Amino acid sequence: MPLLDDEVSACVARLLGENGFTRLLAVPSFPVGSPQGFHYPLRTEMSDGSEWYLRSWGTDFRTVSRAWLRGGLTAAFSLGWAVLPEGQTDRLLMIEAFGTDASAADSLQKRALGLVEPYTCRSAVAESEQWDHVRLRIAALLRSDPIHSPDGSALGDQ
């Protein structure tokens, strides 16, 4: 989990938090077959034969449990370390949100991407049905340099 001591990470976390997204820990790995069904795109086998999912680039992930959704958590994000096809990063943003229908999910997607796109190098989006909701997943790699407006202030500081 980054310390958010850089402008970009701190700004993105603040913007998402202020707009109803709950921050989750960027858990680096989950055991395959975890009771909650948590997983990431990359699966690896350890020397002891156990299998783990590693936090990695892609939209095939689950970081929100059904119980959390029942408890009212409908939009969450994590920001931190991950494996990328080209190496490692501490700047992978994963967003998972649930809408009651396609229109609600579309609205969530537009809101989330509108908040974070100025700070990303690339992003990927996926949508599916789960637990009687439309489930939205966004993976975004954050830029390392802050974006400044014409007046010289950082984009999120306005």
Contacts in CASP RR format, 6 or more apart in sequence:
PFRMAT RR
TARGET T0000
AUTHOR 0000-0000-0000
METHOD contacts of the structure
MODEL  1
MPLLDDEVSACVARLLGENGFTRLLAVPSFPVGSPQGFHYPLRTEMSDGS
EWYLRSWGTDFRTVSRAWLRGGLTAAFSLGWAVLPEGQTDRLLMIEAFGT
DASAADSLQKRALGLVEPYTCRSAVAESEQWDHVRLRIAALLRSDPIHSP
DGSALGDQ
1 25 0 8 1.000
1 26 0 8 1.000
1 79 0 8 1.000
1 80 0 8 1.000
1 81 0 8 1.000
2 9 0 8 1.000
2 79 0 8 1.000
2 80 0 8 1.000
2 81 0 8 1.000
2 90 0 8 1.000
2 91 0 8 1.000
4 10 0 8 1.000
4 13 0 8 1.000
4 79 0 8 1.000
6 144 0 8 1.000
6 146 0 8 1.000
7 146 0 8 1.000
7 154 0 8 1.000
8 91 0 8 1.000
8 119 0 8 1.000
8 142 0 8 1.000
8 143 0 8 1.000
8 144 0 8 1.000
8 145 0 8 1.000
8 146 0 8 1.000
8 147 0 8 1.000
9 79 0 8 1.000
9 91 0 8 1.000
9 142 0 8 1.000
11 119 0 8 1.000
11 146 0 8 1.000
11 154 0 8 1.000
11 155 0 8 1.000
11 156 0 8 1.000
11 157 0 8 1.000
12 79 0 8 1.000
12 93 0 8 1.000
12 115 0 8 1.000
12 116 0 8 1.000
12 119 0 8 1.000
12 142 0 8 1.000
13 23 0 8 1.000
13 77 0 8 1.000
13 79 0 8 1.000
14 156 0 8 1.000
15 115 0 8 1.000
15 116 0 8 1.000
15 156 0 8 1.000
16 23 0 8 1.000
16 77 0 8 1.000
16 95 0 8 1.000
16 112 0 8 1.000
16 115 0 8 1.000
16 116 0 8 1.000
17 23 0 8 1.000
19 111 0 8 1.000
19 115 0 8 1.000
20 75 0 8 1.000
21 75 0 8 1.000
21 76 0 8 1.000
21 77 0 8 1.000
21 95 0 8 1.000
21 97 0 8 1.000
21 112 0 8 1.000
22 73 0 8 1.000
22 75 0 8 1.000
22 76 0 8 1.000
22 77 0 8 1.000
23 76 0 8 1.000
23 77 0 8 1.000
23 78 0 8 1.000
23 79 0 8 1.000
24 63 0 8 1.000
24 64 0 8 1.000
24 76 0 8 1.000
24 77 0 8 1.000
24 78 0 8 1.000
25 78 0 8 1.000
26 55 0 8 1.000
26 78 0 8 1.000
26 79 0 8 1.000
26 80 0 8 1.000
26 81 0 8 1.000
26 82 0 8 1.000
26 92 0 8 1.000
26 94 0 8 1.000
27 38 0 8 1.000
27 55 0 8 1.000
27 63 0 8 1.000
27 78 0 8 1.000
28 54 0 8 1.000
28 55 0 8 1.000
28 81 0 8 1.000
29 40 0 8 1.000
29 52 0 8 1.000
29 53 0 8 1.000
29 54 0 8 1.000
29 55 0 8 1.000
30 37 0 8 1.000
30 38 0 8 1.000
30 39 0 8 1.000
30 40 0 8 1.000
30 52 0 8 1.000
30 53 0 8 1.000
31 50 0 8 1.000
31 51 0 8 1.000
31 52 0 8 1.000
31 53 0 8 1.000
32 39 0 8 1.000
32 43 0 8 1.000
32 50 0 8 1.000
32 51 0 8 1.000
32 52 0 8 1.000
32 53 0 8 1.000
36 65 0 8 1.000
36 67 0 8 1.000
37 62 0 8 1.000
37 65 0 8 1.000
38 53 0 8 1.000
38 62 0 8 1.000
38 63 0 8 1.000
38 65 0 8 1.000
39 53 0 8 1.000
39 60 0 8 1.000
39 61 0 8 1.000
39 62 0 8 1.000
40 53 0 8 1.000
40 54 0 8 1.000
40 55 0 8 1.000
40 56 0 8 1.000
40 60 0 8 1.000
40 61 0 8 1.000
41 53 0 8 1.000
41 56 0 8 1.000
41 57 0 8 1.000
41 58 0 8 1.000
41 59 0 8 1.000
41 60 0 8 1.000
41 61 0 8 1.000
42 53 0 8 1.000
42 54 0 8 1.000
42 55 0 8 1.000
42 56 0 8 1.000
42 83 0 8 1.000
43 51 0 8 1.000
43 52 0 8 1.000
43 53 0 8 1.000
43 54 0 8 1.000
44 51 0 8 1.000
44 52 0 8 1.000
44 53 0 8 1.000
44 54 0 8 1.000
45 51 0 8 1.000
46 52 0 8 1.000
54 82 0 8 1.000
54 83 0 8 1.000
55 80 0 8 1.000
55 81 0 8 1.000
55 82 0 8 1.000
55 83 0 8 1.000
55 92 0 8 1.000
55 94 0 8 1.000
56 82 0 8 1.000
56 83 0 8 1.000
56 84 0 8 1.000
56 92 0 8 1.000
57 82 0 8 1.000
57 83 0 8 1.000
57 84 0 8 1.000
57 85 0 8 1.000
57 92 0 8 1.000
57 124 0 8 1.000
57 139 0 8 1.000
57 141 0 8 1.000
58 124 0 8 1.000
58 139 0 8 1.000
59 124 0 8 1.000
59 125 0 8 1.000
59 126 0 8 1.000
59 137 0 8 1.000
59 138 0 8 1.000
59 139 0 8 1.000
60 126 0 8 1.000
60 137 0 8 1.000
61 94 0 8 1.000
61 96 0 8 1.000
61 137 0 8 1.000
61 139 0 8 1.000
62 96 0 8 1.000
63 76 0 8 1.000
63 78 0 8 1.000
63 94 0 8 1.000
63 96 0 8 1.000
64 73 0 8 1.000
64 76 0 8 1.000
64 96 0 8 1.000
64 98 0 8 1.000
66 131 0 8 1.000
68 76 0 8 1.000
69 98 0 8 1.000
69 131 0 8 1.000
69 133 0 8 1.000
74 97 0 8 1.000
74 98 0 8 1.000
74 99 0 8 1.000
75 95 0 8 1.000
75 96 0 8 1.000
75 97 0 8 1.000
75 98 0 8 1.000
75 108 0 8 1.000
75 112 0 8 1.000
76 95 0 8 1.000
76 96 0 8 1.000
76 97 0 8 1.000
77 93 0 8 1.000
77 94 0 8 1.000
77 95 0 8 1.000
77 96 0 8 1.000
78 93 0 8 1.000
78 94 0 8 1.000
79 91 0 8 1.000
79 92 0 8 1.000
79 93 0 8 1.000
79 94 0 8 1.000
79 142 0 8 1.000
80 89 0 8 1.000
80 90 0 8 1.000
80 91 0 8 1.000
80 92 0 8 1.000
80 93 0 8 1.000
81 88 0 8 1.000
81 89 0 8 1.000
81 90 0 8 1.000
81 92 0 8 1.000
82 88 0 8 1.000
82 89 0 8 1.000
82 92 0 8 1.000
84 92 0 8 1.000
84 141 0 8 1.000
89 141 0 8 1.000
91 141 0 8 1.000
91 142 0 8 1.000
91 143 0 8 1.000
91 144 0 8 1.000
92 139 0 8 1.000
92 140 0 8 1.000
92 141 0 8 1.000
92 142 0 8 1.000
93 116 0 8 1.000
93 120 0 8 1.000
93 138 0 8 1.000
93 139 0 8 1.000
93 140 0 8 1.000
93 141 0 8 1.000
93 142 0 8 1.000
94 137 0 8 1.000
94 138 0 8 1.000
94 139 0 8 1.000
94 140 0 8 1.000
95 112 0 8 1.000
95 116 0 8 1.000
95 136 0 8 1.000
95 137 0 8 1.000
95 138 0 8 1.000
95 140 0 8 1.000
96 135 0 8 1.000
96 136 0 8 1.000
96 137 0 8 1.000
96 138 0 8 1.000
97 105 0 8 1.000
97 108 0 8 1.000
97 109 0 8 1.000
97 112 0 8 1.000
97 135 0 8 1.000
97 136 0 8 1.000
98 105 0 8 1.000
98 130 0 8 1.000
98 131 0 8 1.000
98 133 0 8 1.000
98 134 0 8 1.000
98 135 0 8 1.000
98 136 0 8 1.000
99 105 0 8 1.000
99 108 0 8 1.000
99 133 0 8 1.000
99 134 0 8 1.000
99 135 0 8 1.000
99 136 0 8 1.000
100 133 0 8 1.000
100 134 0 8 1.000
101 134 0 8 1.000
102 134 0 8 1.000
104 134 0 8 1.000
105 127 0 8 1.000
105 134 0 8 1.000
105 135 0 8 1.000
105 136 0 8 1.000
108 136 0 8 1.000
109 125 0 8 1.000
109 127 0 8 1.000
109 136 0 8 1.000
109 138 0 8 1.000
112 136 0 8 1.000
112 138 0 8 1.000
113 123 0 8 1.000
113 125 0 8 1.000
113 138 0 8 1.000
116 123 0 8 1.000
116 138 0 8 1.000
116 140 0 8 1.000
116 142 0 8 1.000
117 123 0 8 1.000
118 147 0 8 1.000
118 155 0 8 1.000
119 142 0 8 1.000
119 143 0 8 1.000
119 147 0 8 1.000
119 155 0 8 1.000
120 140 0 8 1.000
120 141 0 8 1.000
120 142 0 8 1.000
120 143 0 8 1.000
121 141 0 8 1.000
121 142 0 8 1.000
121 143 0 8 1.000
122 140 0 8 1.000
122 141 0 8 1.000
123 138 0 8 1.000
123 139 0 8 1.000
123 140 0 8 1.000
123 141 0 8 1.000
124 138 0 8 1.000
124 139 0 8 1.000
124 140 0 8 1.000
125 136 0 8 1.000
125 137 0 8 1.000
125 138 0 8 1.000
126 136 0 8 1.000
126 137 0 8 1.000
127 134 0 8 1.000
127 135 0 8 1.000
127 136 0 8 1.000
127 137 0 8 1.000
128 134 0 8 1.000
128 135 0 8 1.000
128 137 0 8 1.000
129 135 0 8 1.000
146 154 0 8 1.000
146 155 0 8 1.000
147 154 0 8 1.000
147 155 0 8 1.000
148 154 0 8 1.000
148 155 0 8 1.000
149 155 0 8 1.000
149 158 0 8 1.000
END
